[in-house]
Amino acid sequence: MSAIEVAGLTKDYGDVLANDDVTFDVESGEIFGYLGPNGAGKTTTIRTLMGLQSPTDGTATVLGADIRSESELVAAKQRIGYLPANPAFDETATGEEVLDLHASLKGDQRREELLELFDPPLERPIRDYSTGNVQKLGLVQAFMHDPDLVVMDEPTSGLDPLLQRRFNEFVRSERDRGTTVFLSSHVLSEVRQICDRVGIIRGGRIVTVESVADLLGRSGKSVTLRVAGHVERDAVDLPGAHDLVVERVDVPDDDGRVTEVSFTYTGDVNELADIIAGFDLLEFGVEEAPLEDVFMRFYGDEEGTA
Ligand SMILES: Nc1ncnc2c1ncn2[C@@H]1O[C@H](COP(=O)(O)OP(=O)(O)OP(=O)(O)O)[C@@H](O)[C@H]1O
């Protein structure tokens, strides 16, 4: 059985069709990334899955419970952890009190273990918490009752790089012990590090659901070269090079000219390495293609940035 099944989910806010016939499944035991630019409709789907708002049309199940049935959903939520975007804990309560409240609702058998990984200042009131500390408390709260499914809306926002890495390792180890994880993000490089599969949403519509390996294979790398001397365009116009830009620049202090080359590359890295080996390189950069470029290449720009 799938941990989450979303079928034709539609949410019309009046001005905005935030989810338009959204359909996808999350398999039990996988880490599924729900990826899309700001305003794409990720939070709308997540809040609907958690029963916090009703769909205009379509439906979904979480751990087999129909989200339209309050009683089914309440029962299922005992086995679900939820970390909302910008968790709104009671500002006057201390972190400890927030956890005590959640423990009374769902349990807290893993509280101490989680507090060793993510250590918010429990004795302080929430109003004194930094964004990162709220996020840490949210993570402890989401996992401490040892749920079967955890749903997180932009979980790494506010975490510094060290904690992000700890979070990634933790989520992978949770997956390895059988927990299903559904998380949203607008950053491809973040999702690629932990997710098994990804669903991309844009303008309220699902544009693809595929494995992260397949997505990365298709999205390619951004390559930049700074080469001493002339480079002819034909020399770098390899199969798999897209959006190629070749510019000659005069460098006053240097003896001669420099050529700057940039492109997105989806071809064979060995072919690229062979070409580059023949250049007098000044600089060489390879980065993940930005998410927006991936969208532009595969899905066009007919829907603007949302
Ligand atoms: N309660 C609401 N009333 C009206 N419009 C809304 C409401 N909530 C969200 N929207 C709109 O629906 C669209 C999708 O918003 P949503 O928050 O689901 O996107 P998102 O992908 O989570 O974006 P972000 O990453 O910025 O949080 C946006 O255009 C947003 O302005």
The ligand as an SDF file (V2000), in Angstrom:
LIG
                    3D

 31 33  0  0  0  0  0  0  0  0999 V2000
   -5.5090   30.9520    1.7930 N   0  0  0  0  0  0  0  0  0  0  0  0
   -5.2190   31.3700    0.5500 C   0  0  0  0  0  0  0  0  0  0  0  0
   -6.0480   32.2240   -0.1050 N   0  0  0  0  0  0  0  0  0  0  0  0
   -5.7780   32.6260   -1.3590 C   0  0  0  0  0  0  0  0  0  0  0  0
   -4.6610   32.2600   -2.0550 N   0  0  0  0  0  0  0  0  0  0  0  0
   -3.8110   31.4400   -1.4380 C   0  0  0  0  0  0  0  0  0  0  0  0
   -4.0200   30.9560   -0.1100 C   0  0  0  0  0  0  0  0  0  0  0  0
   -2.9770   30.1490    0.2360 N   0  0  0  0  0  0  0  0  0  0  0  0
   -2.1420   30.1310   -0.8210 C   0  0  0  0  0  0  0  0  0  0  0  0
   -2.6330   30.9020   -1.8330 N   0  0  0  0  0  0  0  0  0  0  0  0
   -2.0280   31.0750   -3.1540 C   0  0  0  0  0  0  0  0  0  0  0  0
   -1.9510   29.8110   -3.7660 O   0  0  0  0  0  0  0  0  0  0  0  0
   -0.7330   29.6680   -4.4940 C   0  0  0  0  0  0  0  0  0  0  0  0
    0.0300   28.4650   -3.9770 C   0  0  0  0  0  0  0  0  0  0  0  0
    0.4790   28.7510   -2.6520 O   0  0  0  0  0  0  0  0  0  0  0  0
    1.2450   27.6780   -1.7610 P   0  0  0  0  0  0  0  0  0  0  0  0
    1.5250   28.3210   -0.4340 O   0  0  0  0  0  0  0  0  0  0  0  0
    0.5030   26.4040   -1.7700 O   0  0  0  0  0  0  0  0  0  0  0  0
    2.5990   27.5000   -2.5950 O   0  0  0  0  0  0  0  0  0  0  0  0
    4.0100   26.9230   -2.1440 P   0  0  0  0  0  0  0  0  0  0  0  0
    4.5060   26.1240   -3.2800 O   0  0  0  0  0  0  0  0  0  0  0  0
    3.9120   26.2670   -0.8280 O   0  0  0  0  0  0  0  0  0  0  0  0
    4.8690   28.2260   -2.0530 O   0  0  0  0  0  0  0  0  0  0  0  0
    6.0100   28.6550   -0.9740 P   0  0  0  0  0  0  0  0  0  0  0  0
    7.1920   27.8020   -1.2550 O   0  0  0  0  0  0  0  0  0  0  0  0
    6.2210   30.0970   -1.3250 O   0  0  0  0  0  0  0  0  0  0  0  0
    5.3940   28.4480    0.3750 O   0  0  0  0  0  0  0  0  0  0  0  0
    0.0120   30.9820   -4.3430 C   0  0  0  0  0  0  0  0  0  0  0  0
   -0.3030   31.7840   -5.4670 O   0  0  0  0  0  0  0  0  0  0  0  0
   -0.5960   31.5790   -3.0880 C   0  0  0  0  0  0  0  0  0  0  0  0
   -0.5350   32.9910   -3.1280 O   0  0  0  0  0  0  0  0  0  0  0  0
  1  2  1  0
  2  3  1  0
  2  7  2  0
  3  4  2  0
  4  5  1  0
  5  6  2  0
  6  7  1  0
  6 10  1  0
  7  8  1  0
  8  9  2  0
  9 10  1  0
 10 11  1  0
 11 12  1  0
 11 30  1  0
 12 13  1  0
 13 14  1  0
 13 28  1  0
 14 15  1  0
 15 16  1  0
 16 17  2  0
 16 18  1  0
 16 19  1  0
 19 20  1  0
 20 21  2  0
 20 22  1  0
 20 23  1  0
 23 24  1  0
 24 25  2  0
 24 26  1  0
 24 27  1  0
 28 29  1  0
 28 30  1  0
 30 31  1  0
M  END
$$$$
